[in-house]
Amino acid sequence: MNPEQQLASLNLVLPPAPKPVAVYKPVMVVHGLAYVSGHGPVCADGSLIRGRVGSDLTLEEGYAAARQVGLAILSTLRSQFGTLGAVKRVIKVLGMVNSAPDFLDHPKVINGCSELFAQIFGEDHGIGARSAVGMGPLPGNIAVEIEAIFELA
């Protein structure tokens, strides 16, 4: 199945593609790579998942927030290119978790996004290099921010 068919088969709904809230472009394409700016956990109704993982949110809620960020990134890619089929593979994911000082499971949170990409693009093309780090407060107290690089087809 292609990525659009896979998305449909999973009954996933993409949120609206987020609009920039500062001075940046959501996607920059250079030499066949799409650099996607940091995205937050935008829900289908436009609301954001907020809070610190490990104090306000559980690990499971953080995982769900990271998955929601992945959906927002997919929405931006579709908006930019017209179809998720324009993506050949995931190259790199950088996940930033708004976490309590004693929270140590940042990689488990970012798995929410990484596992989504693997489902949509397949394990060979949906799993790339990755970093998962904890941060002090993120903008607007969002739970997770993720940026990514994709190779285009």
PyMOL commands that place a pseudoatom at each C-alpha (Angstrom):
pseudoatom trace, name=CA, resn=MET, resi=1, chain=A, elem=C, hetatm=0, pos=[0.000, 0.000, 0.000]
pseudoatom trace, name=CA, resn=ASN, resi=2, chain=A, elem=C, hetatm=0, pos=[1.133, 3.539, -0.639]
pseudoatom trace, name=CA, resn=PRO, resi=3, chain=A, elem=C, hetatm=0, pos=[1.249, 6.027, 2.290]
pseudoatom trace, name=CA, resn=GLU, resi=4, chain=A, elem=C, hetatm=0, pos=[-2.173, 7.522, 1.500]
pseudoatom trace, name=CA, resn=GLN, resi=5, chain=A, elem=C, hetatm=0, pos=[-3.778, 4.066, 1.410]
pseudoatom trace, name=CA, resn=GLN, resi=6, chain=A, elem=C, hetatm=0, pos=[-2.003, 3.101, 4.625]
pseudoatom trace, name=CA, resn=LEU, resi=7, chain=A, elem=C, hetatm=0, pos=[-3.273, 6.254, 6.356]
pseudoatom trace, name=CA, resn=ALA, resi=8, chain=A, elem=C, hetatm=0, pos=[-6.820, 5.450, 5.239]
pseudoatom trace, name=CA, resn=SER, resi=9, chain=A, elem=C, hetatm=0, pos=[-6.559, 1.798, 6.281]
pseudoatom trace, name=CA, resn=LEU, resi=10, chain=A, elem=C, hetatm=0, pos=[-5.575, 2.902, 9.799]
pseudoatom trace, name=CA, resn=ASN, resi=11, chain=A, elem=C, hetatm=0, pos=[-8.620, 5.235, 9.930]
pseudoatom trace, name=CA, resn=LEU, resi=12, chain=A, elem=C, hetatm=0, pos=[-6.382, 8.144, 10.886]
pseudoatom trace, name=CA, resn=VAL, resi=13, chain=A, elem=C, hetatm=0, pos=[-7.567, 11.734, 10.586]
pseudoatom trace, name=CA, resn=LEU, resi=14, chain=A, elem=C, hetatm=0, pos=[-4.991, 14.409, 9.909]
pseudoatom trace, name=CA, resn=PRO, resi=15, chain=A, elem=C, hetatm=0, pos=[-5.376, 17.690, 11.754]
pseudoatom trace, name=CA, resn=PRO, resi=16, chain=A, elem=C, hetatm=0, pos=[-5.311, 20.920, 9.764]
pseudoatom trace, name=CA, resn=ALA, resi=17, chain=A, elem=C, hetatm=0, pos=[-1.778, 21.742, 8.599]
pseudoatom trace, name=CA, resn=PRO, resi=18, chain=A, elem=C, hetatm=0, pos=[-0.464, 24.192, 11.201]
pseudoatom trace, name=CA, resn=LYS, resi=19, chain=A, elem=C, hetatm=0, pos=[0.281, 27.723, 10.047]
pseudoatom trace, name=CA, resn=PRO, resi=20, chain=A, elem=C, hetatm=0, pos=[3.580, 29.338, 11.071]
pseudoatom trace, name=CA, resn=VAL, resi=21, chain=A, elem=C, hetatm=0, pos=[3.309, 31.330, 14.301]
pseudoatom trace, name=CA, resn=ALA, resi=22, chain=A, elem=C, hetatm=0, pos=[6.670, 33.086, 13.860]
pseudoatom trace, name=CA, resn=VAL, resi=23, chain=A, elem=C, hetatm=0, pos=[9.163, 33.836, 11.081]
pseudoatom trace, name=CA, resn=TYR, resi=24, chain=A, elem=C, hetatm=0, pos=[9.836, 30.489, 9.376]
pseudoatom trace, name=CA, resn=LYS, resi=25, chain=A, elem=C, hetatm=0, pos=[8.619, 28.223, 6.596]
pseudoatom trace, name=CA, resn=PRO, resi=26, chain=A, elem=C, hetatm=0, pos=[6.916, 24.948, 7.504]
pseudoatom trace, name=CA, resn=VAL, resi=27, chain=A, elem=C, hetatm=0, pos=[8.959, 23.041, 4.893]
pseudoatom trace, name=CA, resn=MET, resi=28, chain=A, elem=C, hetatm=0, pos=[12.153, 23.809, 2.995]
pseudoatom trace, name=CA, resn=VAL, resi=29, chain=A, elem=C, hetatm=0, pos=[13.228, 21.584, 0.118]
pseudoatom trace, name=CA, resn=VAL, resi=30, chain=A, elem=C, hetatm=0, pos=[16.953, 21.387, -0.659]
pseudoatom trace, name=CA, resn=HIS, resi=31, chain=A, elem=C, hetatm=0, pos=[18.563, 18.790, -2.947]
pseudoatom trace, name=CA, resn=GLY, resi=32, chain=A, elem=C, hetatm=0, pos=[15.611, 16.398, -2.768]
pseudoatom trace, name=CA, resn=LEU, resi=33, chain=A, elem=C, hetatm=0, pos=[15.243, 16.613, 1.017]
pseudoatom trace, name=CA, resn=ALA, resi=34, chain=A, elem=C, hetatm=0, pos=[12.260, 18.141, 2.790]
pseudoatom trace, name=CA, resn=TYR, resi=35, chain=A, elem=C, hetatm=0, pos=[13.244, 19.802, 6.068]
pseudoatom trace, name=CA, resn=VAL, resi=36, chain=A, elem=C, hetatm=0, pos=[10.102, 20.082, 8.191]
pseudoatom trace, name=CA, resn=SER, resi=37, chain=A, elem=C, hetatm=0, pos=[10.110, 22.753, 10.901]
pseudoatom trace, name=CA, resn=GLY, resi=38, chain=A, elem=C, hetatm=0, pos=[9.216, 21.898, 14.472]
pseudoatom trace, name=CA, resn=HIS, resi=39, chain=A, elem=C, hetatm=0, pos=[5.579, 20.907, 14.933]
pseudoatom trace, name=CA, resn=GLY, resi=40, chain=A, elem=C, hetatm=0, pos=[3.487, 20.630, 18.066]
pseudoatom trace, name=CA, resn=PRO, resi=41, chain=A, elem=C, hetatm=0, pos=[0.660, 18.244, 18.967]
pseudoatom trace, name=CA, resn=VAL, resi=42, chain=A, elem=C, hetatm=0, pos=[-2.198, 19.819, 17.005]
pseudoatom trace, name=CA, resn=CYS, resi=43, chain=A, elem=C, hetatm=0, pos=[-5.487, 17.927, 17.323]
pseudoatom trace, name=CA, resn=ALA, resi=44, chain=A, elem=C, hetatm=0, pos=[-8.161, 17.640, 14.612]
pseudoatom trace, name=CA, resn=ASP, resi=45, chain=A, elem=C, hetatm=0, pos=[-10.147, 20.459, 16.265]
pseudoatom trace, name=CA, resn=GLY, resi=46, chain=A, elem=C, hetatm=0, pos=[-7.091, 22.754, 16.231]
pseudoatom trace, name=CA, resn=SER, resi=47, chain=A, elem=C, hetatm=0, pos=[-6.437, 22.471, 19.961]
pseudoatom trace, name=CA, resn=LEU, resi=48, chain=A, elem=C, hetatm=0, pos=[-2.988, 21.615, 21.349]
pseudoatom trace, name=CA, resn=ILE, resi=49, chain=A, elem=C, hetatm=0, pos=[-1.903, 18.960, 23.837]
pseudoatom trace, name=CA, resn=ARG, resi=50, chain=A, elem=C, hetatm=0, pos=[-0.164, 20.868, 26.615]
pseudoatom trace, name=CA, resn=GLY, resi=51, chain=A, elem=C, hetatm=0, pos=[1.730, 19.982, 29.766]
pseudoatom trace, name=CA, resn=ARG, resi=52, chain=A, elem=C, hetatm=0, pos=[4.928, 18.468, 31.075]
pseudoatom trace, name=CA, resn=VAL, resi=53, chain=A, elem=C, hetatm=0, pos=[5.390, 14.735, 30.643]
pseudoatom trace, name=CA, resn=GLY, resi=54, chain=A, elem=C, hetatm=0, pos=[6.170, 13.180, 34.004]
pseudoatom trace, name=CA, resn=SER, resi=55, chain=A, elem=C, hetatm=0, pos=[4.177, 15.707, 36.023]
pseudoatom trace, name=CA, resn=ASP, resi=56, chain=A, elem=C, hetatm=0, pos=[1.081, 16.935, 34.129]
pseudoatom trace, name=CA, resn=LEU, resi=57, chain=A, elem=C, hetatm=0, pos=[1.003, 14.060, 31.647]
pseudoatom trace, name=CA, resn=THR, resi=58, chain=A, elem=C, hetatm=0, pos=[1.785, 10.353, 31.905]
pseudoatom trace, name=CA, resn=LEU, resi=59, chain=A, elem=C, hetatm=0, pos=[4.223, 8.556, 29.623]
pseudoatom trace, name=CA, resn=GLU, resi=60, chain=A, elem=C, hetatm=0, pos=[1.232, 7.192, 27.686]
pseudoatom trace, name=CA, resn=GLU, resi=61, chain=A, elem=C, hetatm=0, pos=[-0.223, 10.688, 27.252]
pseudoatom trace, name=CA, resn=GLY, resi=62, chain=A, elem=C, hetatm=0, pos=[3.188, 11.922, 26.084]
pseudoatom trace, name=CA, resn=TYR, resi=63, chain=A, elem=C, hetatm=0, pos=[3.350, 9.057, 23.578]
pseudoatom trace, name=CA, resn=ALA, resi=64, chain=A, elem=C, hetatm=0, pos=[-0.110, 10.038, 22.291]
pseudoatom trace, name=CA, resn=ALA, resi=65, chain=A, elem=C, hetatm=0, pos=[1.033, 13.672, 22.010]
pseudoatom trace, name=CA, resn=ALA, resi=66, chain=A, elem=C, hetatm=0, pos=[4.076, 12.616, 19.959]
pseudoatom trace, name=CA, resn=ARG, resi=67, chain=A, elem=C, hetatm=0, pos=[1.821, 10.534, 17.703]
pseudoatom trace, name=CA, resn=GLN, resi=68, chain=A, elem=C, hetatm=0, pos=[-0.385, 13.598, 17.248]
pseudoatom trace, name=CA, resn=VAL, resi=69, chain=A, elem=C, hetatm=0, pos=[2.689, 15.638, 16.282]
pseudoatom trace, name=CA, resn=GLY, resi=70, chain=A, elem=C, hetatm=0, pos=[3.445, 12.975, 13.663]
pseudoatom trace, name=CA, resn=LEU, resi=71, chain=A, elem=C, hetatm=0, pos=[-0.050, 13.406, 12.250]
pseudoatom trace, name=CA, resn=ALA, resi=72, chain=A, elem=C, hetatm=0, pos=[0.466, 17.181, 12.107]
pseudoatom trace, name=CA, resn=ILE, resi=73, chain=A, elem=C, hetatm=0, pos=[3.746, 16.674, 10.227]
pseudoatom trace, name=CA, resn=LEU, resi=74, chain=A, elem=C, hetatm=0, pos=[1.984, 14.350, 7.766]
pseudoatom trace, name=CA, resn=SER, resi=75, chain=A, elem=C, hetatm=0, pos=[-0.676, 17.026, 7.286]
pseudoatom trace, name=CA, resn=THR, resi=76, chain=A, elem=C, hetatm=0, pos=[1.991, 19.611, 6.471]
pseudoatom trace, name=CA, resn=LEU, resi=77, chain=A, elem=C, hetatm=0, pos=[3.650, 17.226, 4.006]
pseudoatom trace, name=CA, resn=ARG, resi=78, chain=A, elem=C, hetatm=0, pos=[0.338, 16.539, 2.272]
pseudoatom trace, name=CA, resn=SER, resi=79, chain=A, elem=C, hetatm=0, pos=[-0.454, 20.262, 2.197]
pseudoatom trace, name=CA, resn=GLN, resi=80, chain=A, elem=C, hetatm=0, pos=[2.968, 21.059, 0.726]
pseudoatom trace, name=CA, resn=PHE, resi=81, chain=A, elem=C, hetatm=0, pos=[3.179, 18.265, -1.852]
pseudoatom trace, name=CA, resn=GLY, resi=82, chain=A, elem=C, hetatm=0, pos=[-0.452, 17.246, -2.452]
pseudoatom trace, name=CA, resn=THR, resi=83, chain=A, elem=C, hetatm=0, pos=[0.126, 13.648, -1.403]
pseudoatom trace, name=CA, resn=LEU, resi=84, chain=A, elem=C, hetatm=0, pos=[2.150, 11.662, 1.108]
pseudoatom trace, name=CA, resn=GLY, resi=85, chain=A, elem=C, hetatm=0, pos=[3.337, 9.661, -1.900]
pseudoatom trace, name=CA, resn=ALA, resi=86, chain=A, elem=C, hetatm=0, pos=[5.824, 12.477, -2.544]
pseudoatom trace, name=CA, resn=VAL, resi=87, chain=A, elem=C, hetatm=0, pos=[7.847, 11.167, 0.414]
pseudoatom trace, name=CA, resn=LYS, resi=88, chain=A, elem=C, hetatm=0, pos=[10.342, 8.395, -0.308]
pseudoatom trace, name=CA, resn=ARG, resi=89, chain=A, elem=C, hetatm=0, pos=[11.671, 7.886, 3.230]
pseudoatom trace, name=CA, resn=VAL, resi=90, chain=A, elem=C, hetatm=0, pos=[12.183, 9.320, 6.681]
pseudoatom trace, name=CA, resn=ILE, resi=91, chain=A, elem=C, hetatm=0, pos=[15.782, 10.469, 7.115]
pseudoatom trace, name=CA, resn=LYS, resi=92, chain=A, elem=C, hetatm=0, pos=[15.881, 12.038, 10.603]
pseudoatom trace, name=CA, resn=VAL, resi=93, chain=A, elem=C, hetatm=0, pos=[13.526, 12.852, 13.477]
pseudoatom trace, name=CA, resn=LEU, resi=94, chain=A, elem=C, hetatm=0, pos=[14.381, 15.178, 16.351]
pseudoatom trace, name=CA, resn=GLY, resi=95, chain=A, elem=C, hetatm=0, pos=[11.902, 14.894, 19.217]
pseudoatom trace, name=CA, resn=MET, resi=96, chain=A, elem=C, hetatm=0, pos=[11.805, 17.358, 22.096]
pseudoatom trace, name=CA, resn=VAL, resi=97, chain=A, elem=C, hetatm=0, pos=[9.763, 16.448, 25.155]
pseudoatom trace, name=CA, resn=ASN, resi=98, chain=A, elem=C, hetatm=0, pos=[8.496, 19.065, 27.612]
pseudoatom trace, name=CA, resn=SER, resi=99, chain=A, elem=C, hetatm=0, pos=[9.405, 16.975, 30.624]
pseudoatom trace, name=CA, resn=ALA, resi=100, chain=A, elem=C, hetatm=0, pos=[9.609, 17.089, 34.376]
pseudoatom trace, name=CA, resn=PRO, resi=101, chain=A, elem=C, hetatm=0, pos=[13.225, 17.244, 35.641]
pseudoatom trace, name=CA, resn=ASP, resi=102, chain=A, elem=C, hetatm=0, pos=[13.127, 13.641, 36.866]
pseudoatom trace, name=CA, resn=PHE, resi=103, chain=A, elem=C, hetatm=0, pos=[11.479, 12.187, 33.733]
pseudoatom trace, name=CA, resn=LEU, resi=104, chain=A, elem=C, hetatm=0, pos=[13.939, 9.972, 31.836]
pseudoatom trace, name=CA, resn=ASP, resi=105, chain=A, elem=C, hetatm=0, pos=[11.898, 8.124, 29.181]
pseudoatom trace, name=CA, resn=HIS, resi=106, chain=A, elem=C, hetatm=0, pos=[12.089, 10.656, 26.343]
pseudoatom trace, name=CA, resn=PRO, resi=107, chain=A, elem=C, hetatm=0, pos=[12.725, 7.963, 23.690]
pseudoatom trace, name=CA, resn=LYS, resi=108, chain=A, elem=C, hetatm=0, pos=[9.557, 6.117, 24.725]
pseudoatom trace, name=CA, resn=VAL, resi=109, chain=A, elem=C, hetatm=0, pos=[7.557, 9.326, 24.233]
pseudoatom trace, name=CA, resn=ILE, resi=110, chain=A, elem=C, hetatm=0, pos=[8.982, 10.029, 20.768]
pseudoatom trace, name=CA, resn=ASN, resi=111, chain=A, elem=C, hetatm=0, pos=[8.192, 6.429, 19.766]
pseudoatom trace, name=CA, resn=GLY, resi=112, chain=A, elem=C, hetatm=0, pos=[4.641, 7.739, 19.324]
pseudoatom trace, name=CA, resn=CYS, resi=113, chain=A, elem=C, hetatm=0, pos=[5.786, 9.619, 16.226]
pseudoatom trace, name=CA, resn=SER, resi=114, chain=A, elem=C, hetatm=0, pos=[8.403, 7.117, 15.053]
pseudoatom trace, name=CA, resn=GLU, resi=115, chain=A, elem=C, hetatm=0, pos=[5.996, 4.177, 15.182]
pseudoatom trace, name=CA, resn=LEU, resi=116, chain=A, elem=C, hetatm=0, pos=[3.393, 6.195, 13.263]
pseudoatom trace, name=CA, resn=PHE, resi=117, chain=A, elem=C, hetatm=0, pos=[5.889, 6.967, 10.489]
pseudoatom trace, name=CA, resn=ALA, resi=118, chain=A, elem=C, hetatm=0, pos=[6.856, 3.277, 10.350]
pseudoatom trace, name=CA, resn=GLN, resi=119, chain=A, elem=C, hetatm=0, pos=[3.162, 2.365, 9.955]
pseudoatom trace, name=CA, resn=ILE, resi=120, chain=A, elem=C, hetatm=0, pos=[2.598, 4.919, 7.192]
pseudoatom trace, name=CA, resn=PHE, resi=121, chain=A, elem=C, hetatm=0, pos=[5.806, 4.526, 5.156]
pseudoatom trace, name=CA, resn=GLY, resi=122, chain=A, elem=C, hetatm=0, pos=[6.748, 0.953, 6.128]
pseudoatom trace, name=CA, resn=GLU, resi=123, chain=A, elem=C, hetatm=0, pos=[9.688, -0.126, 8.269]
pseudoatom trace, name=CA, resn=ASP, resi=124, chain=A, elem=C, hetatm=0, pos=[12.228, 0.148, 5.437]
pseudoatom trace, name=CA, resn=HIS, resi=125, chain=A, elem=C, hetatm=0, pos=[11.272, 3.742, 4.598]
pseudoatom trace, name=CA, resn=GLY, resi=126, chain=A, elem=C, hetatm=0, pos=[9.549, 4.979, 7.742]
pseudoatom trace, name=CA, resn=ILE, resi=127, chain=A, elem=C, hetatm=0, pos=[12.354, 4.533, 10.274]
pseudoatom trace, name=CA, resn=GLY, resi=128, chain=A, elem=C, hetatm=0, pos=[15.265, 6.939, 10.114]
pseudoatom trace, name=CA, resn=ALA, resi=129, chain=A, elem=C, hetatm=0, pos=[17.930, 8.326, 12.393]
pseudoatom trace, name=CA, resn=ARG, resi=130, chain=A, elem=C, hetatm=0, pos=[16.516, 9.904, 15.550]
pseudoatom trace, name=CA, resn=SER, resi=131, chain=A, elem=C, hetatm=0, pos=[17.211, 11.950, 18.641]
pseudoatom trace, name=CA, resn=ALA, resi=132, chain=A, elem=C, hetatm=0, pos=[14.875, 12.268, 21.624]
pseudoatom trace, name=CA, resn=VAL, resi=133, chain=A, elem=C, hetatm=0, pos=[15.655, 14.861, 24.283]
pseudoatom trace, name=CA, resn=GLY, resi=134, chain=A, elem=C, hetatm=0, pos=[14.029, 16.484, 27.285]
pseudoatom trace, name=CA, resn=MET, resi=135, chain=A, elem=C, hetatm=0, pos=[13.522, 20.227, 27.400]
pseudoatom trace, name=CA, resn=GLY, resi=136, chain=A, elem=C, hetatm=0, pos=[12.478, 22.895, 29.803]
pseudoatom trace, name=CA, resn=PRO, resi=137, chain=A, elem=C, hetatm=0, pos=[9.198, 24.461, 28.831]
pseudoatom trace, name=CA, resn=LEU, resi=138, chain=A, elem=C, hetatm=0, pos=[8.369, 24.301, 25.141]
pseudoatom trace, name=CA, resn=PRO, resi=139, chain=A, elem=C, hetatm=0, pos=[6.526, 27.154, 23.386]
pseudoatom trace, name=CA, resn=GLY, resi=140, chain=A, elem=C, hetatm=0, pos=[2.973, 27.498, 24.706]
pseudoatom trace, name=CA, resn=ASN, resi=141, chain=A, elem=C, hetatm=0, pos=[3.675, 24.668, 27.149]
pseudoatom trace, name=CA, resn=ILE, resi=142, chain=A, elem=C, hetatm=0, pos=[3.080, 22.093, 24.394]
pseudoatom trace, name=CA, resn=ALA, resi=143, chain=A, elem=C, hetatm=0, pos=[3.929, 18.552, 25.435]
pseudoatom trace, name=CA, resn=VAL, resi=144, chain=A, elem=C, hetatm=0, pos=[6.138, 17.635, 22.472]
pseudoatom trace, name=CA, resn=GLU, resi=145, chain=A, elem=C, hetatm=0, pos=[7.807, 19.346, 19.524]
pseudoatom trace, name=CA, resn=ILE, resi=146, chain=A, elem=C, hetatm=0, pos=[9.239, 17.363, 16.618]
pseudoatom trace, name=CA, resn=GLU, resi=147, chain=A, elem=C, hetatm=0, pos=[11.121, 18.331, 13.485]
pseudoatom trace, name=CA, resn=ALA, resi=148, chain=A, elem=C, hetatm=0, pos=[12.002, 15.929, 10.689]
pseudoatom trace, name=CA, resn=ILE, resi=149, chain=A, elem=C, hetatm=0, pos=[13.852, 15.470, 7.432]
pseudoatom trace, name=CA, resn=PHE, resi=150, chain=A, elem=C, hetatm=0, pos=[12.373, 13.397, 4.585]
pseudoatom trace, name=CA, resn=GLU, resi=151, chain=A, elem=C, hetatm=0, pos=[13.811, 12.255, 1.256]
pseudoatom trace, name=CA, resn=LEU, resi=152, chain=A, elem=C, hetatm=0, pos=[11.418, 13.047, -1.559]
pseudoatom trace, name=CA, resn=ALA, resi=153, chain=A, elem=C, hetatm=0, pos=[10.448, 10.556, -4.251]
for i in range(1, 153): cmd.bond("trace and resi %d" % i, "trace and resi %d" % (i + 1))
show_as sticks, trace
zoom trace
